[in-house]
């Protein structure tokens, strides 16, 4: 009798326990929970060739005012960008143009480690080197010459601008008071936007 009572009570506990568990599962299914997740779709990153990166950097450089033409040679994550400006432009303006081009390159992931050169003879030689590379000659054949070009010229390096973001005052004299105030307001807004993005 005791065995029968023990078996009956165990069966009741098992049935009651399983039934309780089943009702909890059904109740959990009824309540929808909103879960926020980051987009987990993998983004396909297309790798660009050195030629494609070169063309991209040339388009960035030529979009700057007073830049007639440009050429770019890409060496890994580094690039040498030569810009062709009008010969009649004053030297101080050429420096300002180089700075403007370097600024536009520093914001681009492919141009962040670029050297900007505006010397006409050097730019001509860079174009010749780029043409030879385009014909299939290896870049390694020009490494010593490219290193000498970078060391010889005083370039605007985009990475240095990132570390020392001091704007030049060259063009301020050309603006009237209202234009200078608009420029200051725009720079302040951009600076504040940049700070808010980094927070």
C-alpha positions as CSV (number, residue, x, y, z in Angstrom):
1,X,0.0,0.0,0.0
2,X,2.8,2.3,0.9
3,X,4.4,1.6,-2.5
4,X,1.2,2.4,-4.3
5,X,0.8,5.6,-2.4
6,X,4.4,6.6,-3.1
7,X,4.1,5.8,-6.8
8,X,0.8,7.8,-7.0
9,X,2.2,10.8,-5.3
10,X,5.4,10.8,-7.5
11,X,3.2,10.6,-10.6
12,X,1.1,13.5,-9.3
13,X,4.2,15.6,-8.7
14,X,5.7,14.7,-12.1
15,X,2.5,15.6,-13.9
16,X,2.0,18.9,-11.9
17,X,5.6,19.9,-12.4
18,X,5.6,19.2,-16.2
19,X,2.3,21.0,-16.6
20,X,3.6,24.0,-14.7
21,X,6.7,24.1,-16.9
22,X,4.6,23.8,-20.1
23,X,2.4,26.8,-19.0
24,X,5.5,28.9,-18.3
25,X,6.8,28.1,-21.9
26,X,3.4,29.1,-23.4
27,X,3.3,32.3,-21.3
28,X,6.8,33.2,-22.4
29,X,5.8,32.8,-26.0
30,X,2.9,35.2,-25.5
31,X,5.1,38.1,-24.3
32,X,7.0,39.6,-27.1
33,X,10.3,41.2,-26.1
34,X,12.0,43.9,-28.2
35,X,15.7,43.3,-28.4
36,X,17.9,45.9,-30.1
37,X,21.0,44.5,-31.8
38,X,23.6,46.0,-34.1
39,X,23.4,45.3,-37.8
40,X,25.0,42.0,-38.1
41,X,25.0,41.8,-41.9
42,X,28.6,41.5,-43.0
43,X,29.7,44.3,-45.1
44,X,31.7,43.4,-48.1
45,X,34.9,45.4,-48.4
46,X,36.2,45.6,-51.9
47,X,40.0,45.9,-52.1
48,X,41.1,48.5,-54.5
49,X,44.2,48.2,-56.7
50,X,47.0,50.8,-56.5
51,X,45.8,52.2,-59.8
52,X,42.2,52.6,-58.5
53,X,43.5,54.3,-55.4
54,X,45.7,56.5,-57.5
55,X,42.8,57.6,-59.6
56,X,40.7,58.2,-56.4
57,X,43.5,60.4,-54.9
58,X,43.9,62.3,-58.2
59,X,40.1,63.1,-58.3
60,X,40.3,64.4,-54.7
61,X,43.4,66.5,-55.5
62,X,41.9,68.0,-58.6
63,X,38.7,68.9,-56.8
64,X,40.6,71.6,-54.9
65,X,40.5,75.1,-56.4
66,X,43.4,76.2,-58.6
67,X,44.6,72.6,-59.2
68,X,44.8,72.0,-62.9
69,X,46.0,68.4,-62.9
70,X,47.4,65.9,-60.5
71,X,49.1,62.5,-60.4
72,X,49.5,60.0,-57.6
73,X,51.7,57.0,-57.0
74,X,50.6,54.6,-54.3
75,X,53.1,52.5,-52.3
76,X,51.1,50.4,-49.8
77,X,49.3,52.6,-47.4
78,X,51.4,55.6,-48.5
79,X,51.0,57.9,-51.6
80,X,52.9,60.7,-53.3
81,X,50.5,63.2,-54.9
82,X,51.9,65.7,-57.3
83,X,49.7,68.7,-58.1
84,X,49.9,71.0,-61.1
85,X,49.0,74.6,-60.4
86,X,49.1,77.6,-62.6
87,X,52.6,79.0,-62.9
88,X,51.4,82.6,-62.3
89,X,50.2,81.8,-58.8
90,X,52.3,83.3,-55.9
91,X,54.4,80.9,-53.9
92,X,52.4,81.6,-50.7
93,X,49.2,80.7,-52.5
94,X,50.8,77.4,-53.8
95,X,51.6,76.5,-50.2
96,X,48.0,77.3,-49.3
97,X,46.8,75.1,-52.2
98,X,49.0,72.3,-51.1
99,X,47.6,72.5,-47.6
100,X,44.1,72.5,-49.0
101,X,44.8,69.3,-51.0
102,X,46.5,67.7,-48.0
103,X,43.4,68.6,-45.9
104,X,41.1,66.9,-48.4
105,X,43.4,63.8,-48.5
106,X,43.7,63.4,-44.7
107,X,39.9,62.8,-44.4
108,X,40.1,59.9,-46.9
109,X,41.3,56.5,-45.7
110,X,43.5,56.1,-48.8
111,X,45.0,59.6,-48.6
112,X,45.7,59.8,-44.9
113,X,49.4,59.1,-45.4
114,X,49.9,61.1,-48.5
115,X,52.7,63.5,-49.4
116,X,51.6,66.5,-51.5
117,X,54.2,68.0,-53.9
118,X,53.7,71.1,-56.2
119,X,57.2,71.6,-57.6
120,X,56.6,71.6,-61.5
121,X,59.8,69.5,-62.3
122,X,59.1,67.0,-59.6
123,X,55.4,66.7,-60.7
124,X,56.6,66.1,-64.3
125,X,58.9,63.3,-63.1
126,X,56.1,61.8,-61.0
127,X,53.9,61.7,-64.1
128,X,56.6,59.9,-66.0
129,X,57.1,57.4,-63.2
130,X,53.3,56.8,-63.0
131,X,53.2,56.3,-66.8
132,X,56.0,53.7,-66.6
133,X,54.3,51.9,-63.7
134,X,51.1,51.9,-65.8
135,X,53.0,50.2,-68.6
136,X,54.0,47.4,-66.2
137,X,57.3,48.4,-64.9
138,X,57.6,47.5,-61.2
139,X,57.3,50.2,-58.5
140,X,60.4,48.7,-56.8
141,X,62.5,50.1,-59.7
142,X,61.6,53.6,-58.6
143,X,61.7,53.3,-54.8
144,X,65.1,55.1,-54.4
145,X,64.1,57.9,-56.7
146,X,60.7,58.3,-54.9
147,X,62.4,58.3,-51.5
148,X,64.8,61.0,-52.8
149,X,61.8,63.1,-54.1
150,X,60.1,62.9,-50.7
151,X,63.2,63.8,-48.8
152,X,64.3,66.6,-51.1
153,X,61.0,68.5,-51.2
154,X,59.3,70.2,-48.3
155,X,55.9,68.5,-48.7
156,X,52.6,68.9,-46.9
157,X,52.1,65.6,-45.1
158,X,48.5,64.8,-44.4
159,X,49.4,62.9,-41.2
160,X,51.3,66.0,-39.9
161,X,48.2,68.1,-40.4
162,X,46.2,65.6,-38.4
163,X,48.7,66.0,-35.5
164,X,49.0,69.8,-35.9
165,X,45.7,71.1,-37.2
166,X,46.8,74.8,-37.3
167,X,45.0,76.5,-40.2
168,X,47.0,79.0,-42.2
169,X,46.0,82.6,-42.4
170,X,47.2,83.2,-45.9
171,X,43.7,83.7,-47.5
172,X,42.2,85.7,-44.6
173,X,43.6,89.0,-46.0
174,X,41.6,88.3,-49.2
175,X,38.2,88.2,-47.4
176,X,36.2,91.1,-46.3
177,X,35.0,91.3,-42.6
178,X,31.6,89.6,-43.4
179,X,33.3,86.7,-45.3
180,X,35.8,86.3,-42.5
181,X,33.0,86.0,-39.9
182,X,31.2,83.5,-42.1
183,X,34.4,81.5,-42.4
184,X,35.0,81.6,-38.6
185,X,31.4,80.5,-37.9
186,X,31.7,77.6,-40.4
187,X,35.0,76.5,-38.9
188,X,33.6,76.7,-35.4
189,X,30.5,74.6,-36.5
190,X,32.7,72.0,-38.1
191,X,35.0,71.9,-35.1
192,X,32.0,71.4,-32.8
193,X,30.5,68.7,-35.1
194,X,33.8,66.9,-35.0
195,X,34.0,67.0,-31.2
196,X,30.4,65.6,-31.0
197,X,31.3,62.7,-33.3
198,X,34.2,61.7,-31.1
199,X,32.3,61.7,-27.8
